Structures are given as structure tokens and as C-alpha cells.
Amino acid sequence: MKLLVANRGEIARRVFRTAKKLDWTTVAIFAEPDFDAAFVDEADLSVCIGGAELAESYLNQDRILEHCRKLDITAVHPGYGFLSENADFAAAVIENGMIWVGPNPEVIASMGSKIKARSIAESAGLPLIPGFADINQQDDEALASAATQIGYPVLLKAAAGGGGKGIRIANSSEEFPAALTAARTEAKRSFSDDAIIVERYIQRPRHVEVQIMGDKKGNLLELGTRDCSIQRRYQKLMEEAPAPNLPPDTEIGLRSAALALGRSMDYDNAGTVEFVVDVESGDYFFLEVNTRLQVEHPVTEQVTGLDLVELQLLAATGVPLPITQEDVAISGHAIEVRINAEDPTNSYAPQTGSIETIKIPTDRQGVRWDGAFDNQGKITPHYDSMIAKLIVSAPNRDAALDQLVSALDDLLIGPLVTNAGLYRWLAEEPEIRTATMTTRYLDENIPPDAPSSESINSEAVAILQHQSSSADPGAWHQLPNFRVLPNKHRLVGVYEDQNGELQELVTHNKDLEKPATFNHKPDLLCINQNGHTISLQPVDRTQVWISDAASTRGALADVLAPFPAVVVEIPVGAGDLVQSGDAVLVIEAMKMLHTLTAPGTGTIESVWVSNGESVEAKQILVTFEQTEADKKEHS
């Protein structure tokens, strides 16, 4: 069997791992920015599919199918995202004589529209959130009227997609028009379809889902629940199995409902039935079906002992599932966190850049790393910002959370900034420990500020002073001499030197109770503090950032690109008067839209970019005119 994975990064590596276990030949397709990625190297065969743009590469169905024919591919696994829930692509794979590793195209099509999915779920007897879902009534007045009848607050969501795209909340009729416009715009851009569903917004919701697995012989299993309530901007961040703290009747109902829906569709591969659970009442409502393997599938694997990719491959090739429902046993607890390149000091904005140091805590039982990277690599602006999934498992939930804390304390990724410290904080929060969280947790609870480099000065000095005696201390030896005051610093631990050898370091500090995790290289020092990796590098004087000239010429500060992105909307032009907070640009980075706003009241001098243009971090995008008062003050 020759398997092509029509995807990239972490999920491609994950599928290859199981395929090789089954002695299948693995084939990777890759876009030009991924030419040296780990998944490309690990495939038995790899082929460049096109340039950086998704339409030229990972979303180019015709080109992928052309390579499939040339390479005599037997089966195609779509991973998740990209073309994984594209019914037309699934049908084309089958029409070209290959095996589609996923549910049949008819099922994918039926669940591709949330409007149609609601109807099917209702016919199968699943409870639905009160709402309005009519593809033939999509004008503003009809949707606004539906919102009034449902009662505010309401949730607006794209009918054609998932992944948190095209979703907005309207708390009142005054907020509805802007929320509808934003939801439609994002839905159209993400799914080429701006149809919207209006639903009652459940104010204390949990996101709970059930994994199902079917085959082509009519067998269907449910593999237990998962909780995915910790989210930001409707993107899942932290998942666990089984879903904790559910009333017994609710759990039984969820698992039975998932089976009933799967049977009604003759479901024949991996899928996830997602629900909203009302914390106040324990009631649950159908949300959607993801007709593919989920990002969070490892937590189900950890508590069931099953390889879901193996079950997918077997089912796709017509082999009956090797287990029955009676064989499915849930044991222990597993938690997954998505390690993303995000800046905690900038509202967790996606980041791009290089990974030069990475230390993964997989040297212990119960820790799993499903990563796009195991060593050095680069996050580019072309694709999502996920570096890896860190999965921990233990006999019970408290032990799993403790294991997560320990693993995050030993994780190092630098100098690229990540969100690992967020999970270190979450793992010890009372509502997480008691499993009383909702999907609004990160809206209602603000994580502490990430530590600054100044907060680890004593540790850094101790490490560098110890290294300064080595034969090749690198650029650090050009800095002033380091001094450690006696009996004031205590740092006990081991670290890797630039040769990859472990060295022991002992200094003194009565306030430090446990070893620090760190890594030293000639031009980079990374130290773990509360799960965050703080990266220090010797900097040339010429590299020191200076203030923007705008701050001294009296005009409003220029609007700069916060990270590499693509301009998708420019609602203002030269000469326009804007107020503080008004939108001046909309940019897209890593599959998400970001609105940039005016820093104050003023007149637009120039917009320096155009629609569709790629911009770099800190690039000037919009400038403002000086006022007469400013001119006089600075003359």
C-alpha cells in the first residue's frame, strides 16, 4: 500500500508513524516553505506540490490528484484542516481509483453545512439549541427578526464551516448588525459561503465531544468523551479525556446520542460528534460533526489504548474493526495542550521565527509529544502557528494535571515565543482542578503577565559566569564580567552545553527551592520560568531598537504590523478622520483575521499598503497627519 498524506507538519508525521508500523509506503507532499520540514524527511517519498500560497499547494486539488496518479498512490489520508472535510476532493480521490481514508463523501457533504447537519441531527432525535437555520432566508431583516424571537444574547455562526471561523456573539439588537457583518465577512473568506445560523447563546457552556469510529461493514463504536472547553477565539487550546465532572445521565446521553447520529448516517470512519453542555442544568445540545480525525485524538488514544489512525486505515481498506463496543474500556486520564507560537505579552498574537533550542520532556512515563518539530525549525506566516501537542496521561485527573505541570516546567523552546506558560498557569487554577470551567474561562480570567528577562537575571548571571570559564564561551565573553554575590543565589541543576553534554551547575540562592530548566549555547541562553521559556541573546549595539520617529514629531503613532500577515481589507484612506479604536486595516495571519485600530483621534496621512499585500512584522502600514498644534509645539 502506498499512502499519500495530503497535509503537513504534525499530523503528517502522526499518520506516517502508524502507516510505517503497518508496512505501508508513505508519501509526503510539501509546499516550498516546508522543503526542509521534519515530515518531508520522514516520508519514504516526498514531492513539492507548489509555492507558499495554499491555493497553489495544500489546497490545489487538481495538482494533488495529478501527483497521486503519477506516483501510483493507493490511498490518501487528508489529516485535519485543509481538504479533510471537502466532499468533492474525497469523491475525486475515489473516482481516480484510490482509497479515501475518511468517511464517505456523502456523509462529509451532509455535515458540511451546519444547516443540513441540524436537520439530520433533529431527525436522529438529538436535542438542538433553539435557533434559526434557513438557507433560503439569509437577508439582514430575517436574521435580525430571528434573533429577537430567540432572545438575546445570540450566537451567529457560519453555516458552512468550523474551526472557530465566522462566529460572533450579539448581546443586543444594537450589537447585531456589526456582529452579523463580521461573521459573514469571515465566513465568506474562510469557506466561500456567508450563510449564517442564529442560535441562543448558552451563557455557561462546556464543549464536550464524543469520538466515533465506523467501518464499511456496518460496525460503529463510540470511544468515550472529551472535554475541549478551554478555548480562545473559539479555537481549542486544552483537551482532556474522559470529560470530567459530568452528571452520569449526561455522559450516558452524550455517548448514546453520538451513536444514534452515526448510525443514522451509516458512518464508516473516524468522526467526532460535538455538543454544548449547559453547566447550569446539565442539558446538552448537538453542535456539529467533524468528519475527520481531530487534533485532540491523542487523549482518546491514551485512555483507550487504541491507535485511531490504524483503525482509520483498516476501515478505509474494507477491513472490519478488530474490536466491539464491549472491548472499549476507558482507563486513566489524559490531557493535551497545543503548544503554539504566540506572544503572551501581545494578546497571544501568532508569531513567526526560528526554533533554535528545544528540550522535550519525554524522558518519563506518561508524556507524549506529537510535534511538527523535535529539534530546530521555523514557523512561517503561511500556515498555522502550532508547534506541537504535549500530551500527558496518568491513572487519574489530579495526577495527570500534576504530570502536565512537571512536563511544562521541563519544556524549553526558544527563542521563538510560545504559549506554554499559559498552560502552566491553567494547570493549577482552582476551576481547572475542580473541572468547573466553561468555554468562557479565558474571557473571564486573565492570565498573569509573562515573566520578563529581568526576572531571571540572577539565574542568567550564574549560568553565564559558570560558562565563562569554558574554552569557548561564545559571544557572551564580550559582555562585562559577571559577578555573583556570595550566599545570595542558589541554582541547582544540569544543562546541555554547546556540545550537547550535560554539565552540573551549583550556585546559591536561599529563595530558589527547585532546579531551573535551561539550555546554554554560545549565542543563546534559554531558561524556563513558570512554564515560559525566557530567551537571552547577546545583542550588538547597532541592533538596539530605537523609538519610532512619529513619537517625536507630534503625530499619532504609526500603525505597524504586529506580525507577518496579509492585508485583506482597508476601510480608510488618506484624508479620513478617525477616532480612537476605529478600524484602519484588517490583516490575516495563520488563518485568523486581526483588526488594527487607530491609536487616537486624527487624520490619515497615508495608507502604505494595498489589499492582498504581504507585510512583515513592524512594517509601517498607516501614518497620520500632524495637527497645527503639534506643528507649533515641535517647531
N, C-alpha and C positions, 0 to 999 in steps of 0.2 A: 504494500500500500504506500502511496506517495501523497503526503498531506501538505497542502499549502495553507498557511495561516494568513488570512487577509487582514492583518493588523500589525501592531508594532509593540515594542517595549516590553513591559512586564507581562502582559497577557500572552504575547507570542512566546516568551520564554517558558511560561507556565504550561502552555499546550505542548510545546516541544518536549518538555520533560516527560510527560505521560506518553506521548507518541513514541518516543525512543524506547521507553520501557516495554512497549508493545511491538518493538522492532519495525516501526513504520519509518519510512524515509521522510525527513522534514524539509520543507522548502519555505524560505522567507522572501517576502517582497519588501523593498525598502525605498523610501524617498531619499533624495540626495543628502539632506542634512543628517540622515541616520546611517551613512555608509560605514561608520566605524562603531556602531552600537553593538552591545553585547548580544542582542537577539540575532543580529545578522551573522555574527561569528559562530554562534552555536548551531545554526541550521546546517543540515547536510549540504544544502544548496541554497544560494541566495541570488536574487536578481533585482537590479534597480528598476523601479517602476515609473520614476519621473521626478520632477522638481519638487520644491518645498510645498507649493500650494496643494491643498487637499484635493482640489478638483483635478489636478494633474497626476495624482499619485494614489493615496489610500481610498479616495472616493471615485476613482476612474474605473468604472465597472468594465467598460469595453477593453481597456488595456489589461486589467487583471485577467479577464477571461481569455484574452489573446495569449498571455503568458501561460495560463493553465493549459491551453491546447498545445502550445509549443513544447511544454515540459511534460506532457502526458500525465497530468495530475489526476489522481484517483478521487481525492476528497478535499473539500475546502472547509476550514473552520474560521468563522468570522470574528472570534474573540468577543469583545463587547465594545459598544460605540461604533463609529464609522458605519459599515454596511451590515452590521449584525442583525438589525431588525428591518432590513429592506427586503420586502417580499419579492420585488421584481428581480433583485440580484439573486435571491435564493432560487427563484424559478429558472433564471438563466443558467445558473450552475447545473441544475438538474437537466435542463434542456440540452446542455452541452455534454451530457453523459457522465457527469461527476456526482459524487455523493455530497449532499449538503449536511453539514454537522450542526443541526439545529432542528427546531420544529418545522413542519411542512409549511410551504409558502401561504397556503390558505389560512392557517392559524395566525401566522405573522400579520397578514393583511387584516384579519378580523380584529386584532388587538392594536393595530397601528393607529386607529382612530379611537380616541377616548370616548367619543360619542357612541360609536358602534360597540365598543367594549362594555360601556354601561348597559346597553340594551341586552347583550349576551349574558352579562352577569345577573341582570334582573331576571332573565328567563330561567337561569340556573338556580334562582332562589336566594341569591346573595343580597344582603342589605346594602342600600345605596345612600350616600349623603344626599339630602334634599338639594335639588339643583335644577338647572335649565341646560339642556344639551340638545339643540336642534340645529342641524347643519343648514337648514333652509331659512332660518331666522337669525341672521347674523348682523343686522343693522344696529346702530347705536341705540335706537329707541327700544327695540325689542329686548336687548340685553340689559339696558338700564331698568326697564319695567320688570324684568325677571328678578333683578337684584332687589328691587323694592318689595316684591312679593315674597322673596325668600327671607328678607330681613338682614340688615347689616349687623356685623361685618360679613363680607362675602369674599370668596376666593375666585380669582379669574385665572384660568389656566389654558394653555394651548391644547387644542383637541388632537393635534397630530403628533405630539412628541412627548418626551420625558426628560430625565436628567436635570430637572430643576429649571428648564428653559421655558420662557413665556409664562411665568407665574407672577401674579401681583395680588396684594390684598387691598381692598377698598373698605374703609371703616365707615364711610358715609356717602351719601349721594353727591356731596361736593367733591369727594376724592375719586369718584367713579370714572369720570372722563379721562383724567390723566392716567389712572391705573389701566384702563382699557387700551389707551393708545400705546403705553409702554409694553403691555402684554402682547398686543398684536404685532408691534414692531419686532420684538424679539422672536416671536413665533414665526413670523414670515422669514426672518433672516435664518433661523435655525432649521426650519422644517419646510420652507417654501409654501406654507399654509398658515393663514392668520385666523382660522376659525377658533372661537373661544367658548369654553364652558364656564358657566357661573354656578358656584356651589356655596352652600352655607359654610362659613369658616368656623371650624371647631376650635375653640379657644385654648383648650388644654389637651392637645393631641399627642399621641405617641405614634411612631411609624413602625409597624410590625409587619413582617412578611413571612411567607411560607414557601420553602423550596419544594418544587415538584419535579419528578423525573418520570418520563414515559418511554415506551418503545413502540415499534411498529407491529407488535403482536397484541396490542390492546392492554398491556400491563401499565399501571400508573401507581407511583408511590408519592407519599409526602414525607419529607425528611426533616420535619420539625420547623420551629420558628426561629426568626432572627429579629433583634431589635436594632433599628437604624435611626433612632430619634435624635442623636447628636448631629446636627446639620448646621450649615451656614449658607445662606442664599439658596436654600433648597438643595444643596449639594451634601451628600452624606460624608461624614468625617470619621465616625467611630461606630463600629458594628459589633454585635455580640450574639452568640448562640449558646443555649436557647434564650429566647426573650425572657428576661427576669420579671418577677413580681406581677405576673398576670393572674387574674382570678381563674381557677380551674375551668369554669364553664366557658370563659372567654377563649382560653387556649384550645379547648376541645372544639369549640365552634369555628375558630380560625382554621384549624387543620382540616376539619370536615368540609368547610366551605371551599377551601382550595382544591380538595379532591373532587368535589361536586362540579366545580367550574372546569377543571381539567378534563373530567370525563365527558362533560357536555361538548367539548371541542375535539375529542379524540386526540388529546395532547400526546406527542410522540418523541419528546426530547427534554432537555433541561429548560426550566422556566421558573419564574417567581411570581407568586400572587401577592400583591401588596395591599395592605389595609391601613386605615386610620383607626386608632383605638382612642375613644374618649376616656380620658383619665378619670373624669368625674363620675361617669356611670358604668364604665366597663363595656359600653356598647362598641361595636366595631362596624366599619363600613368598607365596602370594596373601593379600592383606589385605582389599580391598573394591573396589567400583567406584563412583565418583561419577558419577551420571548427569546431569551438568550441566557448565557451564563452571566452571573452577576459579579461585579468587582468583589463583593463580600463573600463569595462562595467558600473561601478557605475556613471560615469559622464553622460552617456546617460540616466540612470535611473533618475538622479536628474533633468534633463531638460525636460524629457517626463512624469515623474510621473508614469512610468511603472516598474514593477518588472520583469526583464528579466528572472530570474530563474523560476518564476511562469509560464511565457509564455513558457519556455522550457519544463517544466513538463507537462503542458496542451497539448502542441503539440505532445510530445512523446507518450502520452497516447491516441492519436487519437481525442482529443477534438479540435474543430475549434478555431482559435484565436478569442478572445472576442472583438476585435476591427478591424476596417478597416483603410485603409490609410488615409481616411478623418478625422478619430479620432485622428491621431497622430499630436500633437502640441508641438512645441519647445518653452519653456518658460524659460527665465533667462539664467544664465551661470554657469558652474560647472568646477572645476579644481581638478585634482588628482595628488598627488605626492607619489612616492614609497619610504617609509622610509626603508632603507637598513642598515645593519650592515657593514659599510665601514669606512675606516680611511682616512679623508681628508688630513692628513699630509703624507700619503704614497700612493699617486696616487689613492686614493679611492679603495685600495685593500680590498677584503672581510675580515671580522673579525668574530671571534668566541668568545663566552664568555657568561657571565650571565647578565641578566637584573634584577637589584635589586631595582631600583627606576623607576617608570613610572607614569607620570602625563599626562593624555589625555584631551585636551581642548574641550570636547564635552558638556560642560555646557552652551552652547549657540546655538541659531538657526543657521542653515546653516553649521554645522560642523558634518561630519560623519567619523567614524573610523572603517575600515574593517581590523581587525588585527588578526595575529596569536596569539598575546598576548594582554591582557588587564591589566595584572599585571606581577609578576615576572615570568621569564622563561629563556631559554637558547638557543642560536644559536649554532648549532654543525657544524662541517665541512662536514657533509654527504649530506646536501641539500642546497638549495639556501639561500641567506642572507636577504631575505625580512622579515621585522618585521611586517609591516602593510602598508595600504594605507590610507592616510589622504585626505579626500575629502571635499571641501568647495563649497558652492553654494550661489548665490546672484542674484538680479534682472538684473545685467549687469556685464560685464567683469571686469571693473575697481573695482567695489565693491567686486567681487569675489577675485581679487588679494589682495585687502586690507584685506579681511577676511582671506586669506591664511597667510599674514604677521602676523596678530594678533594671529592666531592659532599656528603658529610656534614659536612666542615669548612666548607662554604659555606652550609649549611642553617640557617635561623632560623625557629623557631616559638615564639611567646610571647604572653602569659605562661603559657598552658596548658603543663603539663609533659608531655614525651613520652619515648619510649624510644630516640630517635635515637642517644644516646651509647652505648647498648648495642651497636649495630651498628658504631659507630666502633671500639670495643674489639675486637669479634669479628673485624673485617676484617683485623686484624694479629696475631691469635692463631696460634701455630705450627700447631696441629692443624687450624685452618681453612685456613691457607695450604697445608698438605700434604694436605688433603682426607682426613684420618684421623678425622674427628669421627663421633660416633654421636648417636642421639636423646637420650642421657643427658648430652650435653655440658654443658648448663646446670644439671644436677643435680650434676655433679662439679666444675664450675669456677665460682667466684663472681666476678662482675664487680667491678671496683674501685668504690669509692664515687663517687657523682656529685659533681662539684666544688660547693663552696658559694659563695655570693655573696662571702664574704670573700676567696676565692682570686683574684678578679678586681678587687680594689679599685683597684689602680694603673691598670688599663685604664679602669675606670669613671670614676675621677677625671680621667684625661687627656681622655676624651671629653667629660665634663660641663664641665670647665674651658674646653675649646675652644668648646663651645656657649654657655657663659655670656656670651660677648661678642656673641651674636646678638641681634637685636631682640626676639625672643620666646622666651626660654629655657623658658617654661612654669613648672610648679611647682618645678622644680629650683632656681630662683634664690632660693627662700625658705630653702634649706638653707645651712649655714655655708659660707664661702668655701673653695674647693678649692685645695690647694697641690700643686705637682709639684716634687719636688726635682730640681735640675739634674743631668743625666748619670746619672740612676738609672732612668728609664723610657724605653722606646722602643716606640712603636706606630705602624706604618706601614700605611696602608690608605685605603680610601674607604668612605663610608657615605651612606645616604639621610637627608636631613634631613626635617623635618615637611612640607615642600612637595614631597617626592619627588625633590629634586635631589641629585646626587652631590656630596659635599664631600670634600676631602682633609685628612687629619689626620696630622701627623708630630710625635711626641714621642720621648723617648729612654729606652731600657732595653736594656742590653747582653745581658740574658738572653733576650730575646724574638727569635726568629730569623725569624718569618714574620708576615704581616699577620693581624690578627684580623678576623673577620666580625662586624659589629654593625649595629644599627639604632637610631636615636635618635628619640624623639618627646617632645613636651612632658611627658607623664606616664608614659613607659615607655622603658627602655633595655634592649635585648637584646644579649647578647654570646655568641658561640659559643666554647666551650672543650671541646676533645676531643669534638666532636660534640654535646655537651649545649648547649642554649640556657639561659643564665642570665638571668633577667629581674629587673630592679630597678625599683622604683616608689617615688616619694615617698609616705610614709605619714603620715597625720595622727596626732597623739599619741593621740587617742581610739580609734584603730583598733588600737593595740598589744594583742596578746593577753596576757591575764593567766592565772596558774595556776588550775587548777580548784580550787574551794574544798575539794573532797574531800581534797586533798593536805595540808590544814592541819587537818582535823577528825579525823584518826586512822583513818578508814575506808579500805578498799581503794579504789583509784582507780576512778571510774565507767567503765563500758564505753560508749564513744562510737562512733557510726557513722563509719567511716573515709572514707566517700564516700556520695553519694546512692544509695539502694538501696530494695529492698522486703523486708520481713520475711517469711520463708517457714516458719520453724519456731522454736518457743520451748520448749526441753526443760526449763526450770527455772521455778520460781515463787517467790513471796515465802515466806521461811522456810526454803528449801532450803539445806543446807550443801554448798558446792562446794570442790573442791581446785584448786590452780593448774593451768591448762591444760584444765579441764573446759569442754565446750561450753555456752554460755549462750544463744546465738542463732545462727540461720543466716539470712543475708541473700542476696539475689540482686541483682547489678548487671551490666548489659551481658552478659546471657546466661550468667553464671557464678555458682555458689554459693560463698559465703565463710562459714566458721565463725568466730565470735567467741568467745573463751575468757576464763575468769576469770583476772585478773592475780595471784591468790594464793588462799590458803585463807580462807574467810569465809562469812557467811550472807547470802543475798539479802534485801535490804530491799524493793525494788520492781522490777518489770519495767514500764517506762513505755510500752511499745508493744504492739500486738496483731498477730496473723497477718494478712498482706495489707496492712499499713500501709506507706506510703511514708515514708521518713525522709531527712533532709538530713545532709550532712557535719557531723561534730562534735556531732550531736544526742545527748543523754544517753539511753541505752537501758536500762541496768541499773545500779542502785545497791546498795551493800552496807551492812549494819548495822555500827555501831561496837561493838567489844568493850568489856568492862568496863575492861580495862587501858588501852585507848585513851581512854575517858572520863575516867579518873583522871588520865592523863598530860596531857590537854588541858583539865582543869578549872581 
